[in-house]
Amino acid sequence: MFVDQLRLLYTGLSRLALTQPTGLSQQILQRTGVKNTFGNAAPVPTVTPVRSMTINQMHRHYFKKVRHTKSNMERQPQMKAIVLKTLIKKPKKPNSANRKCVRVRLSTGREVTAYIPGIGHNLQEHHMVLVQGGRLKDCPGVKHKVIRGKYDCAHVKKDVNM
């Protein structure tokens, strides 16, 4: 008897359908073979199956991760900056080279390290450059790039030996 009542609960009957007989609940009771206990007998115990989430599921589903931007550009594609000093950075373990970088002060006042792409550069202290976001994978802490050919940073010189 109790198993049949649980089967009724899981087939989608609501608490109202179990306590008050309607046409639909009468049909379901007849199909499942459960005797009608709505008359003088004791009422059917109503247990609504509540499926609660685990803490892991709630953490995965409800707390969306906010993605923080790695650059200090404040959602601007490029920003003007002043060169504070030129640096030579060494890349991480499997690579070996000398990466030419500059320490710059952005127009917002923040200081960042920016990579100078291409072969050779003419940057010195107090030069004005245009900086964009984009990290250098093998150098830790370098998350910006200097745009060549803008302000005081010259274009890459064409190699005449090729």
MDTraj code that builds the backbone (N, CA, C; nanometers):
import mdtraj as md
import numpy as np

residues = "MET PHE VAL ASP GLN LEU ARG LEU LEU TYR THR GLY LEU SER ARG LEU ALA LEU THR GLN PRO THR GLY LEU SER GLN GLN ILE LEU GLN ARG THR GLY VAL LYS ASN THR PHE GLY ASN ALA ALA PRO VAL PRO THR VAL THR PRO VAL ARG SER MET THR ILE ASN GLN MET HIS ARG HIS TYR PHE LYS LYS VAL ARG HIS THR LYS SER ASN MET GLU ARG GLN PRO GLN MET LYS ALA ILE VAL LEU LYS THR LEU ILE LYS LYS PRO LYS LYS PRO ASN SER ALA ASN ARG LYS CYS VAL ARG VAL ARG LEU SER THR GLY ARG GLU VAL THR ALA TYR ILE PRO GLY ILE GLY HIS ASN LEU GLN GLU HIS HIS MET VAL LEU VAL GLN GLY GLY ARG LEU LYS ASP CYS PRO GLY VAL LYS HIS LYS VAL ILE ARG GLY LYS TYR ASP CYS ALA HIS VAL LYS LYS ASP VAL ASN MET".split()
xyz = np.array([
    [0.0827, -0.1200, 0.0000],
    [0.0000, 0.0000, 0.0000],
    [0.0869, 0.1261, 0.0000],
    [0.1855, 0.1288, 0.0894],
    [0.2697, 0.2476, 0.1003],
    [0.3547, 0.2674, -0.0249],
    [0.3980, 0.1564, -0.0860],
    [0.4784, 0.1653, -0.2087],
    [0.3952, 0.2257, -0.3212],
    [0.2674, 0.1865, -0.3279],
    [0.1803, 0.2428, -0.4303],
    [0.1580, 0.3917, -0.4082],
    [0.1488, 0.4331, -0.2828],
    [0.1313, 0.5752, -0.2542],
    [0.2548, 0.6550, -0.2937],
    [0.3718, 0.5983, -0.2685],
    [0.4950, 0.6646, -0.3119],
    [0.5013, 0.6733, -0.4637],
    [0.4526, 0.5659, -0.5308],
    [0.4516, 0.5686, -0.6764],
    [0.3616, 0.6828, -0.7258],
    [0.2499, 0.7057, -0.6563],
    [0.1633, 0.8173, -0.6916],
    [0.2347, 0.9506, -0.6750],
    [0.3092, 0.9625, -0.5679],
    [0.3812, 1.0876, -0.5446],
    [0.4810, 1.1143, -0.6553],
    [0.5515, 1.0115, -0.6981],
    [0.6547, 1.0323, -0.7991],
    [0.5995, 1.0427, -0.9401],
    [0.4720, 1.0051, -0.9616],
    [0.4170, 1.0215, -1.0963],
    [0.3715, 1.1637, -1.1227],
    [0.3818, 1.2510, -1.0259],
    [0.3533, 1.3900, -1.0535],
    [0.2279, 1.4428, -0.9876],
    [0.1636, 1.3633, -0.9012],
    [0.0457, 1.4161, -0.8330],
    [0.0889, 1.5173, -0.7289],
    [0.0151, 1.6217, -0.7162],
    [0.0477, 1.7233, -0.6169],
    [-0.0169, 1.6866, -0.4846],
    [0.0126, 1.7611, -0.3841],
    [-0.0444, 1.7402, -0.2516],
    [-0.1966, 1.7561, -0.2564],
    [-0.2451, 1.8456, -0.3391],
    [-0.3882, 1.8698, -0.3519],
    [-0.4592, 1.7483, -0.4107],
    [-0.3971, 1.6848, -0.5088],
    [-0.4587, 1.5692, -0.5732],
    [-0.4678, 1.4516, -0.4770],
    [-0.3793, 1.4409, -0.3799],
    [-0.3848, 1.3304, -0.2855],
    [-0.4871, 1.3559, -0.1751],
    [-0.5137, 1.4782, -0.1413],
    [-0.6048, 1.5060, -0.0308],
    [-0.7481, 1.5249, -0.0779],
    [-0.7687, 1.5697, -0.2010],
    [-0.9031, 1.5898, -0.2535],
    [-0.9176, 1.5121, -0.3834],
    [-1.0093, 1.4146, -0.3882],
    [-1.0238, 1.3350, -0.5103],
    [-1.0855, 1.4182, -0.6223],
    [-1.0215, 1.4160, -0.7356],
    [-1.0751, 1.4797, -0.8557],
    [-1.0860, 1.3739, -0.9623],
    [-1.1344, 1.4111, -1.0794],
    [-1.1494, 1.3140, -1.1871],
    [-1.0170, 1.2528, -1.2281],
    [-0.9136, 1.3356, -1.2372],
    [-0.7829, 1.2869, -1.2796],
    [-0.7225, 1.1948, -1.1741],
    [-0.7325, 1.2347, -1.0477],
    [-0.6732, 1.1511, -0.9436],
    [-0.7489, 1.0195, -0.9293],
    [-0.8816, 1.0208, -0.9548],
    [-0.9599, 0.8970, -0.9506],
    [-0.9104, 0.8006, -1.0575],
    [-0.8837, 0.8536, -1.1784],
    [-0.8362, 0.7679, -1.2868],
    [-0.6994, 0.7091, -1.2548],
    [-0.6127, 0.7917, -1.1985],
    [-0.4784, 0.7432, -1.1663],
    [-0.4852, 0.6389, -1.0558],
    [-0.5731, 0.6608, -0.9576],
    [-0.5891, 0.5627, -0.8508],
    [-0.6399, 0.4304, -0.9061],
    [-0.7318, 0.4347, -1.0028],
    [-0.7839, 0.3115, -1.0607],
    [-0.6778, 0.2399, -1.1432],
    [-0.5979, 0.3143, -1.2199],
    [-0.4948, 0.2521, -1.3043],
    [-0.3843, 0.1877, -1.2213],
    [-0.3444, 0.2551, -1.1142],
    [-0.2350, 0.2008, -1.0333],
    [-0.2803, 0.0943, -0.9363],
    [-0.4122, 0.0813, -0.9151],
    [-0.4623, -0.0239, -0.8285],
    [-0.4641, 0.0130, -0.6816],
    [-0.4459, 0.1380, -0.6484],
    [-0.4499, 0.1816, -0.5097],
    [-0.5945, 0.2027, -0.4697],
    [-0.6312, 0.1490, -0.3515],
    [-0.7684, 0.1650, -0.3055],
    [-0.7907, 0.3088, -0.2605],
    [-0.9109, 0.3562, -0.2836],
    [-0.9444, 0.4931, -0.2477],
    [-0.9592, 0.5034, -0.0964],
    [-0.8761, 0.5824, -0.0341],
    [-0.8816, 0.6004, 0.1102],
    [-0.9352, 0.7375, 0.1462],
    [-1.0085, 0.7998, 0.0523],
    [-1.0571, 0.9349, 0.0776],
    [-1.1857, 0.9376, 0.1592],
    [-1.2501, 0.8245, 0.1753],
    [-1.3792, 0.8207, 0.2449],
    [-1.3635, 0.8404, 0.3942],
    [-1.4063, 0.7393, 0.4694],
    [-1.4043, 0.7480, 0.6149],
    [-1.2683, 0.7112, 0.6726],
    [-1.1837, 0.6517, 0.5935],
    [-1.0544, 0.6054, 0.6443],
    [-0.9626, 0.7244, 0.6703],
    [-0.8496, 0.6965, 0.7325],
    [-0.7518, 0.8005, 0.7638],
    [-0.6973, 0.8588, 0.6341],
    [-0.6613, 0.9855, 0.6325],
    [-0.6085, 1.0463, 0.5088],
    [-0.4729, 0.9863, 0.4715],
    [-0.4461, 0.9942, 0.3446],
    [-0.3203, 0.9422, 0.2912],
    [-0.2069, 1.0321, 0.3377],
    [-0.0998, 0.9749, 0.3917],
    [0.0128, 1.0616, 0.4319],
    [0.0741, 1.1266, 0.3087],
    [0.0922, 1.2560, 0.3146],
    [0.1464, 1.3282, 0.1995],
    [0.2924, 1.3597, 0.2253],
    [0.3765, 1.3041, 0.1429],
    [0.5199, 1.3290, 0.1491],
    [0.5611, 1.3791, 0.0121],
    [0.5943, 1.5054, 0.0038],
    [0.6368, 1.5586, -0.1254],
    [0.7868, 1.5398, -0.1388],
    [0.8297, 1.4741, -0.2443],
    [0.9729, 1.4524, -0.2618],
    [1.0415, 1.5832, -0.3009],
    [1.1282, 1.6309, -0.2186],
    [1.2017, 1.7536, -0.2455],
    [1.3449, 1.7150, -0.2742],
    [1.3899, 1.7493, -0.3920],
    [1.5265, 1.7158, -0.4297],
    [1.6130, 1.8382, -0.4050],
    [1.6932, 1.8333, -0.3010],
    [1.7800, 1.9468, -0.2715],
    [1.9158, 1.9249, -0.3353],
    [1.9853, 2.0351, -0.3613],
    [2.1174, 2.0278, -0.4227],
    [2.2239, 2.0076, -0.3171],
    [2.3303, 1.9452, -0.3570],
    [2.4443, 1.9355, -0.2673],
    [2.5191, 2.0679, -0.2678],
    [2.6077, 2.0837, -0.1739],
    [2.6839, 2.2085, -0.1650],
    [2.7696, 2.2264, -0.2892],
    [2.8262, 2.1171, -0.3402],
    [2.9081, 2.1243, -0.4622],
    [2.8259, 2.1726, -0.5803],
    [2.7034, 2.1185, -0.5939],
    [2.6197, 2.1579, -0.7072],
    [2.5798, 2.3045, -0.6973],
    [2.5461, 2.3485, -0.5752],
    [2.5107, 2.4892, -0.5598],
    [2.6295, 2.5787, -0.5907],
    [2.7466, 2.5376, -0.5490],
    [2.8658, 2.6179, -0.5731],
    [2.8959, 2.6269, -0.7216],
    [2.8779, 2.5171, -0.7939],
    [2.9054, 2.5176, -0.9374],
    [2.7992, 2.5953, -1.0141],
    [2.6735, 2.5805, -0.9729],
    [2.5638, 2.6349, -1.0515],
    [2.5309, 2.7797, -1.0170],
    [2.5269, 2.8121, -0.8896],
    [2.4770, 2.9421, -0.8503],
    [2.5835, 3.0495, -0.8381],
    [2.7044, 3.0129, -0.8109],
    [2.8089, 3.1129, -0.7956],
    [2.8927, 3.1154, -0.9219],
    [2.8547, 3.1987, -1.0152],
    [2.9289, 3.2099, -1.1400],
    [3.0618, 3.2800, -1.1129],
    [3.1652, 3.2307, -1.1748],
    [3.2963, 3.2905, -1.1551],
    [3.3065, 3.4194, -1.2359],
    [3.3517, 3.5234, -1.1724],
    [3.3712, 3.6514, -1.2401],
    [3.5114, 3.6515, -1.2967],
    [3.5208, 3.6787, -1.4238],
    [3.6511, 3.6770, -1.4882],
    [3.7149, 3.8144, -1.4749],
    [3.8286, 3.8182, -1.4110],
    [3.8978, 3.9444, -1.3927],
    [3.9909, 3.9686, -1.5108],
    [3.9962, 4.0916, -1.5565],
    [4.0866, 4.1228, -1.6665],
    [4.2286, 4.1315, -1.6145],
    [4.3227, 4.0847, -1.6952],
    [4.4614, 4.0791, -1.6510],
    [4.5331, 4.2116, -1.6721],
    [4.4788, 4.2946, -1.7592],
    [4.5491, 4.4184, -1.7884],
    [4.4953, 4.5322, -1.7031],
    [4.5724, 4.6360, -1.6903],
    [4.5331, 4.7535, -1.6135],
    [4.4794, 4.8627, -1.7049],
    [4.4225, 4.8240, -1.8165],
    [4.3834, 4.9208, -1.9188],
    [4.2451, 4.9814, -1.8946],
    [4.1723, 4.9345, -1.7954],
    [4.0398, 4.9856, -1.7625],
    [3.9473, 4.9837, -1.8835],
    [3.9434, 4.8702, -1.9522],
    [3.8559, 4.8458, -2.0674],
    [3.8823, 4.9388, -2.1851],
    [4.0025, 4.9882, -2.1978],
    [4.0393, 5.0691, -2.3134],
    [4.1316, 4.9857, -2.4017],
    [4.1167, 4.9929, -2.5330],
    [4.2000, 4.9102, -2.6202],
    [4.3474, 4.9512, -2.6193],
    [4.3759, 5.0814, -2.6179],
    [4.5136, 5.1307, -2.6087],
    [4.5185, 5.2453, -2.5090],
    [4.6407, 5.2695, -2.4609],
    [4.6568, 5.3785, -2.3657],
    [4.7948, 5.4404, -2.3829],
    [4.8011, 5.5714, -2.3653],
    [4.9283, 5.6418, -2.3754],
    [5.0087, 5.6179, -2.2481],
    [5.1413, 5.6091, -2.2631],
    [5.2269, 5.5836, -2.1469],
    [5.3608, 5.6522, -2.1649],
    [5.4293, 5.6739, -2.0525],
    [5.5633, 5.7333, -2.0507],
    [5.6622, 5.6263, -2.0054],
    [5.7727, 5.6138, -2.0772],
    [5.8739, 5.5129, -2.0435],
    [5.9498, 5.5571, -1.9187],
    [5.9564, 5.4688, -1.8193],
    [6.0336, 5.4966, -1.6983],
    [6.1734, 5.4396, -1.7094],
    [6.1845, 5.3149, -1.7581],
    [6.3171, 5.2564, -1.7837],
    [6.3031, 5.1364, -1.8751],
    [6.4103, 5.1064, -1.9459],
    [6.4116, 4.9899, -2.0344],
    [6.4669, 4.8708, -1.9575],
    [6.4105, 4.7533, -1.9854],
    [6.4497, 4.6314, -1.9140],
    [6.4836, 4.5221, -2.0135],
    [6.5588, 4.4249, -1.9682],
    [6.5800, 4.3012, -2.0432],
    [6.5345, 4.1886, -1.9522],
    [6.4285, 4.1172, -1.9947],
    [6.3720, 4.0090, -1.9144],
    [6.4121, 3.8756, -1.9726],
    [6.4317, 3.7788, -1.8854],
    [6.4619, 3.6410, -1.9278],
    [6.3324, 3.5598, -1.9240],
    [6.3058, 3.4791, -2.0262],
    [6.1833, 3.3983, -2.0271],
    [6.1896, 3.2805, -1.9293],
    [6.0746, 3.2135, -1.9154],
    [6.0661, 3.0986, -1.8252],
    [6.1411, 2.9789, -1.8811],
    [6.1419, 2.8703, -1.8073],
    [6.2356, 2.7588, -1.8183],
    [6.2690, 2.7046, -1.9581],
    [6.1773, 2.6538, -2.0377],
    [6.2285, 2.5894, -2.1606],
    [6.2856, 2.6872, -2.2625],
    [6.2475, 2.8147, -2.2558],
    [6.2957, 2.9141, -2.3526],
    [6.4174, 2.9881, -2.2982],
    [6.4990, 3.0355, -2.3898],
    [6.6131, 3.1178, -2.3484],
    [6.6316, 3.2281, -2.4512],
    [6.6256, 3.3516, -2.4049],
    [6.6420, 3.4684, -2.4915],
    [6.6500, 3.5903, -2.4017],
    [6.6632, 3.7067, -2.4630],
    [6.6545, 3.8329, -2.3902],
    [6.5369, 3.9092, -2.4469],
    [6.4311, 3.9190, -2.3703],
    [6.3122, 3.9909, -2.4144],
    [6.3260, 4.1385, -2.3784],
    [6.3102, 4.2248, -2.4783],
    [6.3221, 4.3689, -2.4550],
    [6.1898, 4.4207, -2.4025],
    [6.1895, 4.4768, -2.2846],
    [6.0694, 4.5289, -2.2199],
    [6.0956, 4.6695, -2.1684],
    [5.9902, 4.7403, -2.1378],
    [6.0009, 4.8730, -2.0764],
    [5.9042, 4.8800, -1.9588],
    [5.9456, 4.9532, -1.8589],
    [5.8572, 4.9839, -1.7460],
    [5.7946, 5.1183, -1.7791],
    [5.6605, 5.1239, -1.7867],
    [5.5931, 5.2463, -1.8278],
    [5.4916, 5.2898, -1.7224],
    [5.4621, 5.4192, -1.7225],
    [5.3549, 5.4715, -1.6385],
    [5.2401, 5.5086, -1.7311],
    [5.1260, 5.4413, -1.7128],
    [5.0089, 5.4670, -1.7958],
    [4.9492, 5.6038, -1.7621],
    [4.8603, 5.6494, -1.8482],
    [4.7987, 5.7803, -1.8252],
    [4.7063, 5.7789, -1.7032],
    [4.6717, 5.6605, -1.6549],
    [4.5919, 5.6511, -1.5323],
    [4.6782, 5.6584, -1.4075],
    [4.8097, 5.6509, -1.4246],
    [4.9008, 5.6581, -1.3108],
    [4.9578, 5.5241, -1.2695],
    [4.9078, 5.4157, -1.3260],
    [4.9598, 5.2828, -1.2907],
    [5.0890, 5.2541, -1.3638],
    [5.1754, 5.1781, -1.2987],
    [5.3015, 5.1375, -1.3612],
    [5.2924, 4.9915, -1.4019],
    [5.3262, 4.9628, -1.5282],
    [5.3222, 4.8257, -1.5798],
    [5.4471, 4.7998, -1.6628],
    [5.4706, 4.6720, -1.6882],
    [5.5807, 4.6315, -1.7761],
    [5.5222, 4.5944, -1.9113],
    [5.5776, 4.6474, -2.0187],
    [5.5276, 4.6216, -2.1541],
    [5.6408, 4.5661, -2.2399],
    [5.6043, 4.4738, -2.3287],
    [5.7000, 4.4105, -2.4194],
    [5.7109, 4.4919, -2.5478],
    [5.8339, 4.5037, -2.6004],
    [5.8570, 4.5732, -2.7272],
    [5.8760, 4.4675, -2.8353],
    [5.7761, 4.4483, -2.9246],
    [5.7900, 4.3453, -3.0279],
    [5.8862, 4.3877, -3.1386],
    [5.9349, 4.2925, -3.2128],
    [6.0241, 4.3213, -3.3252],
    [6.1694, 4.3264, -3.2842],
    [6.2569, 4.3404, -3.3843],
    [6.4018, 4.3407, -3.3600],
    [6.4484, 4.4851, -3.3483],
    [6.5116, 4.5174, -3.2364],
    [6.5654, 4.6517, -3.2141],
    [6.4580, 4.7535, -3.1785],
    [6.4988, 4.8543, -3.1005],
    [6.4067, 4.9625, -3.0655],
    [6.4880, 5.0868, -3.0314],
    [6.4197, 5.2011, -3.0234],
    [6.4875, 5.3275, -2.9960],
    [6.4361, 5.3923, -2.8682],
    [6.3733, 5.3146, -2.7816],
    [6.3084, 5.3733, -2.6642],
    [6.4077, 5.4053, -2.5539],
    [6.3889, 5.5225, -2.4937],
    [6.4681, 5.5660, -2.3791],
    [6.3731, 5.6216, -2.2741],
    [6.4295, 5.6616, -2.1634],
    [6.3492, 5.7195, -2.0568],
    [6.2802, 5.8468, -2.1060],
    [6.1606, 5.8725, -2.0600],
    [6.0759, 5.9872, -2.0924],
    [6.0148, 5.9820, -2.2315],
    [6.0365, 5.8765, -2.3084],
    [5.9695, 5.8651, -2.4380],
    [5.8217, 5.8336, -2.4160],
    [5.7404, 5.8771, -2.5122],
    [5.5969, 5.8514, -2.5051],
    [5.5634, 5.7358, -2.5988],
    [5.4857, 5.6376, -2.5493],
    [5.4501, 5.5201, -2.6291],
    [5.3007, 5.4929, -2.6170],
    [5.2513, 5.4117, -2.7090],
    [5.1135, 5.3645, -2.7034],
    [5.1173, 5.2181, -2.6637],
    [5.0411, 5.1823, -2.5605],
    [5.0456, 5.0476, -2.5039],
    [4.9097, 4.9819, -2.5217],
    [4.9115, 4.8522, -2.5540],
    [4.7871, 4.7754, -2.5621],
    [4.7997, 4.6509, -2.4755],
    [4.6874, 4.5901, -2.4445],
    [4.6881, 4.4676, -2.3653],
    [4.7353, 4.3495, -2.4483],
    [4.7838, 4.2484, -2.3843],
    [4.8312, 4.1272, -2.4525],
    [4.9548, 4.0764, -2.3839],
    [4.9419, 3.9616, -2.3194],
    [5.0538, 3.9165, -2.2372],
    [5.1594, 3.8439, -2.3176],
    [5.2782, 3.8380, -2.2606],
    [5.3894, 3.7621, -2.3162],
    [5.3962, 3.6337, -2.2357],
    [5.3692, 3.5200, -2.3009],
    [5.3495, 3.3952, -2.2272],
    [5.4708, 3.3513, -2.1476],
    [5.5880, 3.3666, -2.2052],
    [5.7052, 3.3083, -2.1373],
    [5.7754, 3.4057, -2.0430],
    [5.7225, 3.5268, -2.0262],
    [5.7794, 3.6208, -1.9287],
    [5.6750, 3.6520, -1.8222],
    [5.6998, 3.6130, -1.6981],
    [5.6015, 3.6404, -1.5936],
    [5.5934, 3.7887, -1.5628],
    [5.4718, 3.8394, -1.5491],
    [5.4509, 3.9793, -1.5132],
    [5.4407, 4.0743, -1.6301],
    [5.4631, 4.0269, -1.7530],
    [5.4549, 4.1141, -1.8712],
    [5.3189, 4.0900, -1.9359],
    [5.2281, 4.1866, -1.9206],
    [5.0908, 4.1686, -1.9680],
    [5.0480, 4.2763, -2.0663],
    [5.1426, 4.3528, -2.1192],
    [5.1115, 4.4592, -2.2149],
    [5.2144, 4.4598, -2.3261],
    [5.1782, 4.5218, -2.4391],
    [5.2702, 4.5330, -2.5527],
    [5.2735, 4.6764, -2.6005],
    [5.3911, 4.7175, -2.6467],
    [5.4075, 4.8511, -2.7039],
    [5.3696, 4.8441, -2.8517],
    [5.2971, 4.9438, -2.8996],
    [5.2604, 4.9494, -3.0416],
    [5.3707, 5.0245, -3.1148],
    [5.4287, 4.9559, -3.2140],
    [5.5385, 5.0166, -3.2901],
    [5.4844, 5.1193, -3.3891],
    [5.5606, 5.2278, -3.4093],
    [5.5246, 5.3288, -3.5085],
    [5.4326, 5.4373, -3.4566],
    [5.4061, 5.4416, -3.3261],
    [5.3218, 5.5459, -3.2679],
    [5.4039, 5.6263, -3.1687],
    [5.3858, 5.7567, -3.1699],
    [5.4560, 5.8496, -3.0816],
    [5.6074, 5.8342, -3.0984],
    [5.6803, 5.8062, -2.9908],
    [5.8273, 5.8044, -2.9988],
    [5.8846, 5.6669, -3.0322],
    [5.8027, 5.5656, -3.0422],
    [5.8529, 5.4313, -3.0744],
    [5.8560, 5.4147, -3.2267],
    [5.9743, 5.3898, -3.2809],
    [5.9896, 5.3808, -3.4270],
    [5.9418, 5.2442, -3.4784],
    [5.9152, 5.2427, -3.6101],
    [5.8794, 5.1160, -3.6756],
    [5.9983, 5.0215, -3.6711],
    [5.9699, 4.8928, -3.6974],
    [6.0781, 4.7960, -3.7089],
    [6.1518, 4.8245, -3.8385],
    [6.2843, 4.8293, -3.8316],
    [6.3640, 4.8592, -3.9514],
    [6.3651, 4.7376, -4.0432],
    [6.3522, 4.7640, -4.1721],
    [6.3521, 4.6553, -4.2699],
    [6.4928, 4.6024, -4.2875],
    [6.5042, 4.4704, -4.2886],
    [6.6354, 4.4065, -4.3016],
    [6.6735, 4.4029, -4.4486],
    [6.7882, 4.4611, -4.4877],
    [6.8294, 4.4687, -4.6274],
    [6.9066, 4.3438, -4.6704],
    [6.9414, 4.2567, -4.5761],
    [7.0185, 4.1367, -4.6097],
    [6.9313, 4.0281, -4.6711],
    [6.8018, 4.0366, -4.6628],
    [6.7142, 3.9297, -4.7106],
    [6.6936, 3.9339, -4.8571],
])
top = md.Topology()
chain = top.add_chain()
for i, resn in enumerate(residues, 1):
    res = top.add_residue(resn, chain, resSeq=i)
    for name in ("N", "CA", "C"):
        top.add_atom(name, md.element.get_by_symbol(name[0]), res)
traj = md.Trajectory(xyz[None], top)
